[in-house]
Amino acid sequence: MTPLPSAPRPSRLLFLCTGNICRSPMAAALARRYAEATGREVEVRSASVMGLEGRPAAPHAVKVMEEIDLDLAGHRSQPMTPDLLRWADWILVMELGHAQAVRDMAPEVEDRVLLLGSFCGLLEIPDPLGGWASRYRRSRDQIRTCVERFVDRLRPREP
């Protein structure tokens, strides 16, 4: 497997979902922890393609992340912006519509957009919003697998 190219600074990862209250904050927390555990330097952010700002993570998202010792209680949603998109080395989206929203806002970054689900055999990662905790758990586990496979492709920290 060929590592993804990286700059001398940490890789900047941006996770996007519809509201930035379920999938993208879970992905960001999982990516931070896994990158640290595997010796990759990353900066991680998440945002909403719908433009939500200041909303806490969904209660079930907080709950299922607590089950694996990750804390989303302090998370607040932020909107996707052109500056945030340009900041990112890799923009990982949950749905095809999210990729289109990125292209509409900042066409110059389209070569940095990846469907997160493609790293674990999925086209899209379904939104668990409004479902039972079990639906959030399934989403968390799909996201974790995809995030780990993506992060494994980043260059490890230099010794």
C-alpha positions as CSV (number, residue, x, y, z in Angstrom):
1,M,0.0,0.0,0.0
2,T,1.4,3.4,-1.0
3,P,1.4,6.1,1.7
4,L,-0.5,9.2,0.8
5,P,1.8,12.2,0.2
6,S,2.2,14.5,3.2
7,A,3.8,17.9,3.9
8,P,6.5,18.3,6.5
9,R,3.8,19.6,8.9
10,P,1.0,17.5,10.3
11,S,-1.6,16.3,7.7
12,R,-4.7,18.4,8.0
13,L,-7.9,16.3,7.9
14,L,-11.4,17.8,7.6
15,F,-14.4,15.6,8.2
16,L,-17.7,16.8,6.8
17,C,-21.3,15.7,7.3
18,T,-24.6,17.3,7.1
19,G,-25.0,18.9,10.5
20,N,-21.6,18.3,12.2
21,I,-23.4,16.8,15.2
22,C,-23.0,13.0,14.6
23,R,-20.8,11.5,11.9
24,S,-18.1,14.1,11.4
25,P,-17.4,14.8,15.1
26,M,-17.2,11.0,15.7
27,A,-14.8,10.7,12.7
28,A,-12.6,13.5,14.0
29,A,-12.3,12.1,17.5
30,L,-11.6,8.6,16.1
31,A,-9.0,10.0,13.7
32,R,-7.2,12.0,16.4
33,R,-6.9,8.9,18.7
34,Y,-5.9,6.5,16.0
35,A,-3.3,8.8,14.5
36,E,-1.7,9.3,17.9
37,A,-1.7,5.6,18.6
38,T,-0.1,4.8,15.2
39,G,2.5,7.6,15.2
40,R,0.9,9.9,12.6
41,E,0.9,13.7,13.0
42,V,-2.5,15.1,12.1
43,E,-4.6,18.2,12.7
44,V,-8.2,17.3,12.6
45,R,-11.4,19.4,12.3
46,S,-15.0,18.8,11.4
47,A,-17.8,20.9,9.9
48,S,-21.3,21.0,8.7
49,V,-22.2,21.3,5.0
50,M,-25.6,22.6,6.1
51,G,-24.1,25.5,7.9
52,L,-25.0,24.6,11.5
53,E,-23.1,26.5,14.1
54,G,-22.7,26.1,17.9
55,R,-24.9,22.9,18.2
56,P,-23.7,20.2,20.6
57,A,-23.2,16.6,19.4
58,A,-26.3,14.5,19.3
59,P,-26.9,12.8,22.7
60,H,-26.7,9.3,21.2
61,A,-23.4,10.2,19.4
62,V,-22.0,11.4,22.8
63,K,-23.2,8.1,24.4
64,V,-21.7,5.7,21.9
65,M,-18.4,7.5,21.9
66,E,-18.3,7.4,25.7
67,E,-18.6,3.6,25.3
68,I,-15.1,3.7,23.7
69,D,-13.7,6.3,26.0
70,L,-14.0,9.3,23.6
71,D,-15.6,12.5,24.8
72,L,-17.8,14.6,22.5
73,A,-19.6,16.5,25.3
74,G,-17.7,19.7,24.5
75,H,-18.2,19.5,20.7
76,R,-20.0,22.4,19.0
77,S,-20.8,22.3,15.3
78,Q,-19.2,24.7,12.8
79,P,-20.1,25.5,9.2
80,M,-18.0,24.5,6.3
81,T,-16.3,27.6,4.9
82,P,-14.0,28.3,1.9
83,D,-11.1,29.0,4.3
84,L,-11.7,25.8,6.2
85,L,-11.8,23.8,2.9
86,R,-8.5,25.5,1.7
87,W,-6.9,24.7,5.1
88,A,-7.4,20.9,4.7
89,D,-5.0,18.5,2.9
90,W,-7.8,15.9,2.9
91,I,-11.5,16.5,3.0
92,L,-13.4,13.3,4.0
93,V,-17.1,13.4,3.3
94,M,-19.8,11.0,4.3
95,E,-22.1,11.3,1.3
96,L,-21.9,12.2,-2.4
97,G,-24.0,15.3,-1.8
98,H,-21.3,16.5,0.7
99,A,-18.7,16.2,-2.0
100,Q,-20.9,18.3,-4.4
101,A,-21.3,20.9,-1.7
102,V,-17.5,21.2,-1.4
103,R,-17.1,21.5,-5.1
104,D,-19.8,24.2,-5.2
105,M,-18.2,26.2,-2.5
106,A,-14.5,25.8,-3.4
107,P,-13.9,24.0,-6.8
108,E,-10.2,24.5,-6.4
109,V,-10.0,21.9,-3.6
110,E,-12.0,19.1,-5.4
111,D,-8.8,16.9,-5.8
112,R,-8.6,16.7,-2.0
113,V,-12.2,15.4,-1.5
114,L,-12.5,11.7,-0.6
115,L,-15.6,9.6,0.3
116,L,-14.7,8.3,3.7
117,G,-16.8,5.2,3.1
118,S,-14.7,4.2,0.2
119,F,-12.0,3.1,2.6
120,C,-14.2,0.3,4.0
121,G,-16.2,-0.8,1.0
122,L,-19.1,1.7,1.3
123,L,-20.2,4.4,-1.0
124,E,-21.8,6.5,1.7
125,I,-22.0,6.3,5.5
126,P,-25.6,6.7,6.4
127,D,-26.7,9.4,8.8
128,P,-27.8,7.9,12.2
129,L,-29.7,11.1,13.2
130,G,-33.0,10.3,14.7
131,G,-32.3,6.6,15.2
132,W,-31.7,4.4,18.2
133,A,-28.4,4.2,19.9
134,S,-27.7,1.0,18.0
135,R,-27.8,2.9,14.7
136,Y,-25.2,5.3,16.1
137,R,-23.1,2.4,17.2
138,R,-23.2,0.9,13.7
139,S,-22.3,4.3,12.2
140,R,-19.4,4.7,14.8
141,D,-18.1,1.3,13.9
142,Q,-18.2,1.9,10.2
143,I,-16.6,5.3,10.6
144,R,-13.9,3.8,12.8
145,T,-13.0,1.1,10.2
146,C,-12.9,3.7,7.4
147,V,-10.9,6.2,9.4
148,E,-8.3,3.7,10.5
149,R,-7.8,2.5,6.9
150,F,-7.4,6.1,5.8
151,V,-5.0,7.0,8.5
152,D,-3.0,3.9,7.9
153,R,-2.2,5.4,4.4
154,L,-0.7,8.6,6.0
155,R,3.1,8.7,6.5
156,P,4.2,7.9,10.0
157,R,6.0,10.5,12.1
158,E,9.7,10.6,11.3
159,P,11.8,9.0,14.1
